[in-house]
């Protein structure tokens, strides 16, 4: 059962920092009341400041098992595209049981890092020959089961993937485990929505993989089909991640990827445009205006040599963003936020680039709060705010750490993001249940044992 109450001497609420806050939780894991300036009564006391849990809006869970395996220089110039070939080779071997074990290990790492919900951009659907399993939802169910077992909230985003490049070019052998026709894809989505209707821990959306992997017709069919099932469900897509992708799109249709998407698909606040690294100033303004979230993954974008998202112009135009760990070479919300700012500093050669100006000058606090809002929007979940009607997803920060000593309010968040490499999440609650206490998950040893067995088999 969920906890019934919690008292925090300091907590980050939608209206700002508050003192002596009493939280009451419902049996469904939601927040019922949030009352500042209260007495604790019999409520358990949080061991530090309380903040909302962070959403990890972009994950390819199986890639956690690849982390560290692609950092050797090849005979030529390495790039995203050479990395992708290595990934295709790795993915051929994975079984459903192995994917579940990898996802469980990853999700415990996320919870311990302060992520309380994940957007799983899931494209590994079929067996190694590209044949659907007896249950076409086998792989999706394994990933959702891993989320349920570990306690993280999940927005599961089955991927529509049909082609290898712009204009509907035939898919290659390395992509055969990913492929779907729109009709089969929508049957999968429908079955998952039906299976998890009413479950507050699971949300189902879709993810057209990229403009390389869909056509206008298949993209429109997927969105129309989703709208008949759930017209508020999230829609995520990779877009403009690489310069080659932009150049190839222009060669195909005469338009840049984001330009094409804005004109042909009419994205709105349900959409998350993942990466959007290479966009023009005009595209940034139009993207912000449509309400779509920018899904930013700075550690993966750096690892793959993608580039740096032009954040100042996008944010100045009112754009919203969230963060994801994508390929999981790092599973740290702090590192994503830190490198989002540091990328701007290195590019522009100045300090304190991303803030709310004179009214909100603290960079760490600005990044943390904006990522909370954008991540919640992108996952279509009532999270990211400690307010009645939202999920009771929260973190207790470890203020015994030297880097946080003596700090409060927004300066505390500045210190969390910029002042050290210790994990600041002491205790983590998801849906009113403690899933991490004093930095530990109850099942971490057994989950790690299974993960080690999978890695031993894959690396043999």
C-alpha positions as CSV (number, residue, x, y, z in Angstrom):
1,X,0.0,0.0,0.0
2,X,1.1,3.6,-0.6
3,X,2.3,5.7,2.3
4,X,-0.4,7.9,3.8
5,X,1.6,11.0,4.6
6,X,5.0,12.8,4.6
7,X,6.2,15.9,6.3
8,X,9.0,18.0,4.7
9,X,10.8,20.9,6.3
10,X,11.4,22.3,2.8
11,X,9.7,21.3,-0.4
12,X,9.6,22.6,-4.0
13,X,5.9,23.3,-4.9
14,X,4.5,24.7,-8.1
15,X,4.4,28.2,-6.6
16,X,7.9,27.9,-5.3
17,X,9.8,26.7,-2.2
18,X,7.7,26.2,0.9
19,X,8.4,25.4,4.5
20,X,6.9,22.7,6.8
21,X,4.9,21.0,4.1
22,X,2.5,18.1,4.9
23,X,1.7,15.7,2.1
24,X,-1.3,13.4,2.2
25,X,-1.4,10.5,-0.3
26,X,-4.4,8.6,-1.6
27,X,-4.7,4.8,-2.0
28,X,-4.1,5.2,-5.7
29,X,-0.7,6.8,-5.2
30,X,-1.9,10.3,-5.9
31,X,-1.4,13.5,-3.9
32,X,-4.6,14.4,-2.1
33,X,-3.5,17.5,-0.2
34,X,-0.3,19.5,0.0
35,X,-0.3,22.0,2.9
36,X,2.6,24.4,3.7
37,X,3.1,25.9,7.2
38,X,1.8,22.8,8.8
39,X,2.6,20.7,11.9
40,X,4.0,17.2,11.3
41,X,1.6,15.4,13.6
42,X,2.2,11.7,13.2
43,X,3.5,12.0,9.6
44,X,7.0,10.5,8.8
45,X,9.6,13.2,8.4
46,X,11.6,13.5,5.2
47,X,15.3,13.4,5.8
48,X,16.0,16.3,3.5
49,X,14.4,18.7,1.1
50,X,11.7,17.3,-1.1
51,X,11.4,17.9,-4.8
52,X,9.4,16.3,-7.6
53,X,10.7,13.3,-9.4
54,X,12.3,13.8,-12.8
55,X,11.0,12.2,-16.0
56,X,13.4,10.5,-18.3
57,X,11.6,11.2,-21.6
58,X,13.8,9.2,-24.0
59,X,15.1,5.6,-23.4
60,X,16.2,2.7,-25.5
61,X,16.5,0.2,-22.6
62,X,18.5,-2.5,-24.4
63,X,21.3,-0.1,-25.2
64,X,22.3,0.0,-21.5
65,X,24.0,-3.3,-22.1
66,X,26.1,-1.7,-24.9
67,X,27.5,1.1,-22.8
68,X,31.3,1.1,-22.9
69,X,31.5,-1.3,-25.8
70,X,31.7,1.2,-28.7
71,X,34.5,3.5,-27.4
72,X,37.3,2.1,-29.6
73,X,38.4,4.0,-32.7
74,X,37.7,2.3,-36.0
75,X,39.9,2.3,-39.1
76,X,38.1,5.3,-40.6
77,X,36.3,8.3,-39.1
78,X,33.8,7.3,-36.5
79,X,30.3,8.8,-36.4
80,X,26.7,8.2,-35.4
81,X,26.4,6.0,-38.5
82,X,29.3,3.7,-37.6
83,X,27.9,3.4,-34.1
84,X,24.5,2.5,-35.6
85,X,26.1,-0.4,-37.5
86,X,27.6,-1.7,-34.2
87,X,24.2,-1.4,-32.5
88,X,22.6,-3.4,-35.3
89,X,25.1,-6.2,-34.7
90,X,24.5,-6.2,-31.0
91,X,20.7,-6.2,-31.2
92,X,20.6,-9.4,-33.3
93,X,21.4,-11.6,-30.3
94,X,18.9,-10.3,-27.7
95,X,16.1,-12.5,-26.4
96,X,13.0,-11.3,-24.7
97,X,14.3,-12.6,-21.3
98,X,17.5,-10.7,-21.8
99,X,15.7,-7.5,-22.7
100,X,13.6,-7.7,-19.6
101,X,16.7,-8.3,-17.4
102,X,18.5,-5.3,-19.0
103,X,15.5,-3.1,-18.6
104,X,15.1,-4.0,-15.0
105,X,18.7,-3.1,-14.2
106,X,18.4,0.2,-16.1
107,X,15.2,1.2,-14.4
108,X,16.7,0.6,-10.9
109,X,19.6,2.8,-11.9
110,X,17.2,5.4,-13.1
111,X,15.2,5.3,-9.8
112,X,18.3,5.6,-7.8
113,X,19.3,8.7,-9.9
114,X,16.0,10.4,-9.2
115,X,14.1,9.5,-12.4
116,X,10.6,8.4,-11.4
117,X,9.1,7.9,-14.9
118,X,10.5,6.8,-18.2
119,X,9.5,7.2,-21.8
120,X,10.5,4.0,-23.5
121,X,11.0,4.5,-27.2
122,X,10.7,0.9,-28.0
123,X,11.6,-0.4,-31.5
124,X,12.9,-4.0,-30.8
125,X,9.7,-5.9,-31.7
126,X,10.4,-9.2,-33.4
127,X,12.7,-12.2,-33.4
128,X,16.2,-12.1,-35.0
129,X,14.7,-13.2,-38.4
130,X,12.2,-10.3,-38.2
131,X,9.3,-12.6,-37.6
132,X,6.7,-11.5,-35.0
133,X,6.6,-13.6,-31.8
134,X,3.6,-15.7,-31.1
135,X,2.4,-12.8,-29.0
136,X,3.3,-9.7,-31.2
137,X,3.5,-7.7,-28.0
138,X,6.1,-10.0,-26.3
139,X,8.9,-7.5,-26.3
140,X,6.7,-4.6,-25.2
141,X,5.3,-6.7,-22.4
142,X,8.8,-7.6,-21.2
143,X,9.8,-4.0,-20.9
144,X,6.6,-3.0,-19.2
145,X,7.0,-5.9,-16.8
146,X,10.5,-4.6,-15.9
147,X,9.0,-1.2,-15.1
148,X,6.3,-2.8,-13.0
149,X,8.7,-5.0,-11.0
150,X,11.1,-2.1,-10.2
151,X,8.5,0.5,-9.5
152,X,9.2,3.1,-12.1
153,X,6.3,4.8,-14.0
154,X,6.4,4.1,-17.8
155,X,5.1,5.8,-20.9
156,X,5.6,3.0,-23.4
157,X,6.1,4.2,-27.0
158,X,6.0,1.4,-29.5
159,X,8.0,2.5,-32.6
160,X,6.7,2.5,-36.1
161,X,9.6,1.7,-38.3
162,X,9.2,0.7,-42.0
163,X,12.0,2.0,-44.2
164,X,15.8,2.6,-44.2
165,X,15.8,6.2,-45.5
166,X,13.8,9.1,-46.8
167,X,11.2,8.4,-49.5
168,X,10.4,4.8,-48.4
169,X,13.7,3.1,-49.3
170,X,13.7,-0.6,-48.4
171,X,14.9,-1.5,-44.9
172,X,18.2,-3.3,-44.5
173,X,19.0,-6.6,-42.8
174,X,20.0,-4.9,-39.5
175,X,16.6,-3.3,-39.2
176,X,14.4,-6.4,-39.7
177,X,13.6,-6.8,-36.0
178,X,12.1,-3.3,-35.9
179,X,9.7,-3.3,-38.9
180,X,5.9,-2.9,-38.9
181,X,3.2,-2.1,-41.3
182,X,0.8,0.5,-39.9
183,X,-2.1,-2.0,-39.5
184,X,-0.1,-4.5,-37.5
185,X,1.5,-1.6,-35.5
186,X,-1.9,-0.2,-34.6
187,X,-3.1,-3.6,-33.5
188,X,-0.1,-3.8,-31.1
189,X,-0.9,-0.3,-29.8
190,X,-4.5,-1.1,-29.3
191,X,-3.7,-4.3,-27.4
192,X,-1.3,-2.5,-25.1
193,X,-3.8,0.3,-24.4
194,X,-6.5,-2.3,-23.6
195,X,-4.2,-4.2,-21.3
196,X,-3.2,-1.2,-19.2
197,X,-6.4,0.9,-19.2
198,X,-6.8,2.3,-15.7
199,X,-3.3,1.6,-14.6
200,X,-1.8,4.9,-13.3
201,X,1.7,3.5,-13.6
202,X,1.5,2.8,-17.4
203,X,0.7,5.1,-20.3
204,X,0.8,4.1,-23.9
205,X,1.7,6.4,-26.8
206,X,3.5,5.9,-30.2
207,X,6.8,6.8,-31.7
208,X,7.2,7.1,-35.5
209,X,10.9,6.4,-35.4
210,X,12.1,9.2,-37.8
211,X,11.3,10.7,-41.1
212,X,13.9,8.2,-42.5
213,X,11.8,5.3,-41.2
214,X,8.3,6.4,-42.2
215,X,6.5,8.0,-45.1
216,X,3.9,10.7,-45.0
217,X,1.3,8.0,-45.6
218,X,2.4,5.7,-42.8
219,X,3.0,8.5,-40.4
220,X,-0.5,9.9,-41.0
221,X,-2.0,6.4,-40.7
222,X,-0.3,5.9,-37.3
223,X,-1.4,9.2,-35.9
224,X,-5.0,8.8,-37.2
225,X,-5.2,5.3,-35.7
226,X,-3.8,6.5,-32.4
227,X,-6.4,9.3,-32.2
228,X,-9.2,6.7,-32.5
229,X,-7.7,4.9,-29.5
230,X,-6.5,7.8,-27.3
231,X,-6.5,11.3,-28.7
232,X,-4.4,12.6,-25.9
233,X,-1.7,10.0,-26.1
234,X,1.9,11.1,-26.5
235,X,3.7,11.0,-29.9
236,X,7.5,11.0,-30.0
237,X,9.8,11.1,-33.1
238,X,13.6,11.4,-33.7
239,X,14.2,14.5,-35.8
240,X,17.2,16.4,-37.2
241,X,19.7,14.6,-35.0
242,X,22.5,14.5,-37.5
243,X,23.7,16.9,-40.2
244,X,23.7,14.1,-42.8
245,X,20.0,13.5,-41.9
246,X,19.2,17.1,-42.7
247,X,21.2,17.1,-45.9
248,X,19.5,13.8,-47.0
249,X,16.1,15.2,-46.2
250,X,16.7,18.3,-48.3
251,X,17.9,16.2,-51.2
252,X,14.7,14.1,-50.9
253,X,12.0,16.8,-50.6
254,X,13.7,20.2,-50.7
255,X,12.9,20.8,-47.0
256,X,14.7,20.3,-43.7
257,X,13.2,17.6,-41.4
258,X,11.6,19.9,-38.8
259,X,10.4,22.2,-41.6
260,X,8.7,19.2,-43.3
261,X,7.2,17.9,-40.0
262,X,5.8,21.3,-39.1
263,X,4.1,21.7,-42.5
264,X,2.9,18.1,-43.0
265,X,2.2,16.6,-39.6
266,X,1.2,19.7,-37.6
267,X,2.7,18.6,-34.3
268,X,1.2,20.0,-31.1
269,X,1.7,19.7,-27.4
270,X,1.3,16.0,-27.5
271,X,4.5,15.7,-29.5
272,X,8.1,15.3,-28.4
273,X,10.7,16.1,-31.0
274,X,13.7,14.1,-29.9
275,X,17.1,15.7,-30.3
276,X,16.2,18.4,-32.9
277,X,19.9,19.2,-32.8
278,X,20.2,20.8,-36.2
279,X,17.5,23.4,-36.5
280,X,17.4,26.9,-37.8
281,X,16.4,30.0,-35.8
282,X,13.1,30.1,-37.7
283,X,12.5,26.4,-37.0
284,X,13.2,26.9,-33.3
285,X,10.6,29.7,-33.1
286,X,8.0,27.6,-35.0
287,X,8.7,24.5,-33.0
288,X,8.2,26.4,-29.7
289,X,5.0,28.0,-31.0
290,X,3.4,24.6,-31.8
291,X,3.8,23.5,-28.2
292,X,5.9,20.4,-28.9
293,X,8.5,19.4,-26.3
294,X,12.2,19.2,-27.3
295,X,13.5,15.9,-26.0
296,X,17.2,16.6,-25.2
297,X,19.7,13.9,-24.4
298,X,23.0,15.8,-24.0
299,X,25.2,12.9,-22.8
300,X,24.2,10.7,-25.8
301,X,24.3,13.6,-28.2
302,X,27.8,14.3,-27.1
303,X,28.8,10.6,-27.1
304,X,27.6,10.2,-30.7
305,X,29.0,13.4,-32.0
306,X,25.5,14.8,-32.8
307,X,26.1,18.4,-31.9
308,X,24.6,21.0,-29.5
309,X,20.9,21.9,-29.4
310,X,20.4,25.7,-29.9
311,X,18.7,26.2,-26.6
312,X,18.8,29.9,-26.0
313,X,16.7,30.9,-29.1
314,X,14.3,28.0,-28.5
315,X,13.8,28.9,-24.9
316,X,13.5,32.6,-25.6
317,X,10.6,31.7,-28.0
318,X,8.8,30.0,-25.1
319,X,9.9,26.4,-26.0
320,X,9.7,23.6,-23.5
321,X,12.2,20.8,-23.0
322,X,12.7,17.6,-21.1
323,X,15.7,15.3,-20.7
324,X,16.4,11.7,-21.5
325,X,19.4,9.3,-21.2
326,X,18.7,7.7,-24.6
327,X,21.6,5.2,-25.1
328,X,22.4,5.2,-21.3
329,X,26.1,5.8,-21.5
330,X,25.1,7.9,-18.4
331,X,22.1,7.4,-16.2
332,X,22.2,10.7,-14.4
333,X,19.6,13.5,-14.5
334,X,22.2,15.9,-13.1
335,X,24.7,15.1,-15.9
336,X,22.1,15.7,-18.5
337,X,21.2,19.1,-17.1
338,X,24.8,20.0,-16.4
339,X,25.9,19.2,-20.0
340,X,22.8,21.0,-21.5
341,X,24.2,24.2,-19.9
342,X,27.9,23.4,-20.5
343,X,27.3,22.7,-24.2
344,X,26.0,26.2,-24.5
345,X,28.9,27.7,-22.5
346,X,31.4,25.9,-24.7
347,X,29.6,27.0,-27.9
348,X,29.0,30.6,-26.9
349,X,32.1,31.0,-24.7
350,X,30.2,32.6,-21.8
351,X,28.7,31.5,-18.5
352,X,25.2,31.1,-17.0
353,X,23.5,30.9,-20.4
354,X,20.2,29.1,-19.6
355,X,18.2,30.9,-16.9
356,X,15.0,32.7,-16.4
357,X,16.6,36.1,-16.4
358,X,16.4,38.6,-13.6
359,X,13.3,37.0,-12.2
360,X,14.9,33.5,-12.0
361,X,18.6,33.8,-12.3
362,X,19.6,30.4,-10.8
363,X,20.7,28.2,-13.7
364,X,20.4,24.9,-12.0
365,X,17.0,25.7,-10.6
366,X,15.8,26.9,-14.0
367,X,17.0,23.8,-15.8
368,X,15.6,21.5,-13.1
369,X,12.1,23.1,-13.1
370,X,11.8,23.4,-16.8
371,X,12.9,19.8,-17.3
372,X,10.2,18.7,-14.8
373,X,7.5,20.5,-16.7
374,X,8.6,19.4,-20.2
375,X,9.2,15.8,-19.1
376,X,5.7,15.5,-17.6
377,X,4.2,16.9,-20.7
378,X,6.1,14.7,-23.0
379,X,5.2,11.5,-21.1
380,X,1.5,12.5,-20.8
381,X,1.6,11.9,-17.0
382,X,0.5,14.0,-14.0
383,X,4.0,14.2,-12.6
384,X,6.6,16.9,-12.1
385,X,4.5,18.9,-9.7
386,X,3.8,18.3,-6.0
387,X,0.2,19.3,-6.1
388,X,-3.2,17.7,-5.5
389,X,-4.2,15.5,-8.3
390,X,-0.7,14.7,-9.4
391,X,1.1,11.4,-8.8
392,X,3.1,11.2,-5.5
393,X,6.5,11.0,-7.4
394,X,9.1,12.7,-5.3
395,X,12.7,12.8,-4.2
396,X,14.3,13.4,-0.8
397,X,17.6,15.1,-1.3
398,X,20.6,14.1,0.8
399,X,21.5,17.3,2.5
400,X,24.3,15.6,4.5
401,X,26.4,15.8,1.4
402,X,29.2,18.4,1.6
403,X,28.2,19.9,-1.7
404,X,24.7,20.7,-0.4
405,X,25.7,21.9,3.1
406,X,24.0,25.1,4.2
407,X,22.1,25.6,0.9
408,X,18.4,26.0,0.5
409,X,15.8,27.0,-2.1
410,X,17.0,27.5,-5.7
411,X,20.7,27.7,-4.6
412,X,20.2,24.1,-3.4
413,X,19.2,23.1,-6.9
414,X,22.2,25.0,-8.3
415,X,24.4,22.9,-6.1
416,X,22.7,19.6,-7.0
417,X,23.3,20.3,-10.7
418,X,26.7,22.0,-10.6
419,X,28.5,21.4,-7.3
420,X,29.6,17.7,-7.3
421,X,29.3,14.2,-8.6
422,X,27.6,12.5,-5.7
423,X,24.0,11.3,-6.4
424,X,21.8,13.7,-4.4
425,X,18.7,11.5,-4.4
426,X,18.6,9.8,-0.9
427,X,15.0,8.5,-1.0
428,X,12.7,8.1,-4.0
429,X,8.9,7.7,-4.0
430,X,6.8,6.7,-7.0
431,X,3.0,6.6,-6.8
432,X,3.1,7.0,-3.0
433,X,5.5,4.0,-2.5
434,X,9.1,4.2,-1.5
435,X,11.2,2.5,-4.1
436,X,14.6,3.8,-3.0
437,X,15.6,4.3,0.6
438,X,18.9,5.7,1.7
439,X,20.2,5.2,-1.8
440,X,19.2,1.5,-2.2
441,X,16.5,-0.4,-4.1
442,X,15.2,-3.5,-2.3
443,X,15.7,-5.7,-5.3
444,X,19.0,-4.2,-6.6
445,X,21.2,-7.2,-5.8
446,X,19.0,-9.8,-7.5
447,X,18.4,-7.7,-10.5
448,X,22.1,-7.0,-10.9
449,X,22.8,-10.7,-10.6
450,X,20.5,-11.5,-13.6
451,X,21.9,-8.6,-15.5
452,X,25.4,-9.9,-15.0
453,X,24.3,-13.3,-16.3
454,X,22.9,-11.6,-19.5
455,X,26.1,-9.6,-20.1
456,X,28.3,-12.8,-19.6
457,X,26.2,-14.5,-22.3
458,X,26.2,-11.6,-24.7
459,X,29.9,-10.9,-24.4
460,X,31.0,-14.5,-24.5
